[in-house]
Amino acid sequence: MMAYIPHDRRARAWAGVIVGIFAALVALPPIGLRSIAVPLILGLVALTVGIGSWIGGERRLGGYGIAAGALGFVIAYLATRSSVTKLDAVVVWGALFAAMLRYATPLAFAAIGGLFSERSGVVNIGLEGMMLTGAFFAIWGADVTGTWTMGIVIAAGAGALMGLLHAVFAVTLRADQIVGGTAINFLALGITSFLFFKLYGAEGTPSDISTIPNVRLSFLGDGFIGDVFGSLNIMIWVAIVLVIVTWVVIFKTPIGLRIRACGEHPRAADTVGIDVYLIRYAAVVVSGILAAIGGAYLSIGFGNSFTENMSGGRGFIALAALIFGNWRPFGAAAACLLFGFSSALGVALQEYSLSVSTLFTALPYLLTLVAVAGVIGRPTPPAAVGRPYVKQ
Amino acid sequence: LSATPGPPPAHLPPAAPEPAGLVERYRILHKAEGLLAPALTLLLAFLISGVVVLLTTGSVIDTLNTYRAIFRGAGLNWFFQVGSYDIGIPFTDSRVWFPWNTDDFASQSASNLQQTLLLWTVLVLVGCAVAFAFRCGLFNIGGNGQYLAGSIIAVLIATELPKAISLPGPLLILVTVLGAMLAGAFLAGIAGLLKGTVGAHEVITTIMLNWIVVWVGSYLFNVGGPLQTDAAGASGAVPSSDDVPESAKLPLFWGDPLLQGLHIGLFVALGALVVYAITLNRTTLGYQVRAVGHNPEAARYGGINVARNYFLAMAIAGMFAGLAGAIDILGWQYRVDITTIQGATIGFIGIAVALLGRNRALGVALAALLFAALQTGTASRNLDPSIFAPGVGSSLAVIIQGLVILFVGADVLVLLALKRLRRRRAARSAAA
C-alpha cells in the first residue's frame, strides 16, 4: 500500500491538488454524493499533503494543494446543501468548459500581447485600452466593409497604432511607461466613445453585422468532448494556436532570445548588436495588435454589439493572467483558463444569486494579489521591465 | 591628483565675477520651466482635441463654439457678471463683498459652477492621494479603489450606526468620515505593506485592489446582496444601498438643496491641501517620505526605514481618497449603487490631476479645477445639445485627459528640447 504513495516531492504535491479537486467533484454531478463525509476526508487529505509539501519547500504546489483542499470541501459542502435540480442546472460540465474557453479567449489574446511587450522590457498597462480600441474598430470595420475578416484587420491596425503610440512615448521619449499606459487607457476610452456616439448615437451598433463564425465539428458527437469543442468560435482555435506559437517564438527562436535579452539586460543585448529600440517597438506594436484582436473577439465574436467601455476591466484581468502565469505563454494561458472558468461559473451561479455571481468576478484579482504577495512562490518579472533604455 | 582646498594659487588671475543676479535669473527660469511644461502640455492637448472637434464638426467657428460651450457648461461664466454683491460666511452672520452676483445661486451658470466645485472638492482629494504616494516614489493607481472603499464604508456606517445608537448629526458625520478614511488607508496600506516587505510592485497590487473593491462592492449592493436596500419604494430589485439619514448629510452653503448645491466639503478639501503641504514640507514624516521618493537607497543609507515610509505614504494617500469617497456620499450622492461603483473613474482622473499639478498642493488645486471644469462642462446635461450630442462631449473630455497624461509623462522632452536650444545658443554666442 505504502508503495503507491508517490515519493517524489512534486508528484506528492500534485497528488494533493488532485485529491482536493476530487473533494469537490464527488459532491457534484454526475457523481453527486449527498453525504459530506467523503468530501471532508478528501479535503483533509489534500490539506495535509498540501501543508506537508509547503513545509517541505514545494511552496507553490503546496499552496495550490492547501487551496484546493479547503475550496474543494467548501464547494462540496455548498453542493450538498443545494437542491439537486438546481445543482444539475448549474453544473453542466460541457457547457461550463465551453463557456470557460469563450471567456478565456479575449484574455489570452491580450495576455499574450502583454507578454511580448513586457518580455521586451516595456510595461503595458494599456492593454485594456488597446482591447477597447480593437472592440470598437472591429465592429466599425465589419459594419463598413460588410465582412468580419476586414473587421479584424481594421481592429488590428487600430491596435497597432495604439501600440506604436505607446512605443514612441515609452521607448523613444523615455516617458514613464505606467503613465503612458494610463494615458492609452484614457485615450482609447475617449476615442472609442467619441466615435461610437458620433457614428451610432443612441441606437447603438446595428444588429446585422457580420460576425466571426463558429467552427462546427460534428464528428465529435454529443458527449462531453462534443459539448466543449463541437462548436467553438474560430478565434478560440486561433488563440490556442497563438499560445503554442508564442511559446516556440519566445523560447525556441533567435527572435525570442533577442526579445528576452532586451527585457532582461538591454545593455548586454545592445553590446552584441541587437537593436533594442527596434525590438521593443516591434514587441509593443505586436502587443497592441494582439490585444486589439482580443477586443475584436469581444465585439464581433462573443457578441455582435459595442457598448461604451465594453472591455470592462478584461485588459487588467489579462495583465493579471500574465503576472499569475509568471510571464510564460503556457502559464499565462493556464491563468486565462482559470479566470475564464471563474467567469463561466460566476455566470452559471446566477441561478442561485445575482450578487454571489458578481463576487466571483473578483476572484482573478484576488488570486493575483495573493500570488504577487509571495505566499505561493512569487512571480518574477523580466529584470529590465519598466526601465527605459538609453543608447550609448 | 590630490585636491588641496584653499585659495587659488596667486599666479592665476582672479575668477571673473559672477554677473549680478545670475543665480536669481536661473532660479526664476527654473520656476518658469516648472510652469511652462504643464502649460505647453495643456495647450497641446487642447489643440489636438480641437483638431478632433474640427474634423467632426468641419468648421473652425464650431470648434471655438464648442470650447465656449464647455466653458459655459462648467459655469465659469458666472464669474463674469459685473456688479457689487456679497456672500455669507458659513456658520456666521458675516458677509463678504464679492464683485459678482452671489445672490444668483439658482441660475444655470451658478448651478453649473456648483457642479464644477463639487467635482473639484473630490478631485483635489484623490489628486492628493495620488500625489502623496508619488512624492514617496510610489505610483498609486489605486485611488479609485480607495475612493470606492471610502464610499462603501461611509454608506455602511452612516446607514447602520444610527440603528444601533443615536448620535447627533455632526458626531455621526465625524465617525463616518473617519471610518471611510481608515478604509482607504487600509486598502492602500496593503499595497504599501506588500511593497515594503516583499517588494510587490505597487502598480500591480493597487490595480488588483481596485477591481477587488469594485466587485466586492457590487456583491454587497447587488440584487440579493447583504447590503442591498429594502426600502419600500425600491421593491427589492434596485441594486443600490439605503440612503444615508438626513442627519448625516453635509450642510449646504451655496445653491438649491434640490439641485445638488455646494456643501461644506469644499472647505475640507481646502484644509486637506494645507495638511498635504504641511505634512510633506514641514514634518519629519514628510521629509522622510520625500527622501525615500528621491532615492530609496540613499534614504536607507541615511537611516530611514524605507519599508515603514512606503506603508505610511500609501496609508496617508488612501486616507485622502477614502475621505473623498465619504464626502461624495455625505455631500450629494447619499447612497451607492453598482452602476456608479462599476463606472467610477474619479481615481484615474486623480492621476491626471497629480501629474499635471506636479504633486504640489497649489498645482493639484489648479489641475483639479481644470479637470473639474472640463468634466462638468462636457457632461450631457450641461453641454448645449446643439453643440454636441449626448455622450460625445464627455468623450471629448476623456480624450483631453488622456492627451494631458500622455504629454505630462513626456514633459522631460519639452525641457530637454529647451535645454538643447539654450546650449546651442550658448555655443553660438561662444563661437562668435
Interface residues (C-beta under 8 A of the other chain):
Chain A: V123 I125 L165 F169 L173 R174 A175 D176 I178 V179 G180 T182 A183 I184 N185 F186 L187 A188 L189 G190 I191 S193 F194 F196 F197 K198 G201 A202 E308 N309 G312 G313 F316 I317 L319 A320 I323 S353 L354 S355 V356 T358 L359 T361 A362 Y365 L366 T368 L369 V372 A373 G374 R378 P381
Chain B: V52 T56 F139 I141 L194 V198 A200 H201 V203 I204 T205 I207 M208 L209 W211 I212 V214 W215 V216 S218 Y219 L220 N222 V223 G224 G225 P226 Q228 I338 Q342 G343 F348 I351 A352 L355 A389 P390 G391 V392 S394 S395 L396 A397 V398 I399 I400 Q401 G402 L403 I405 L406 V408 G409 A410 V412 L413
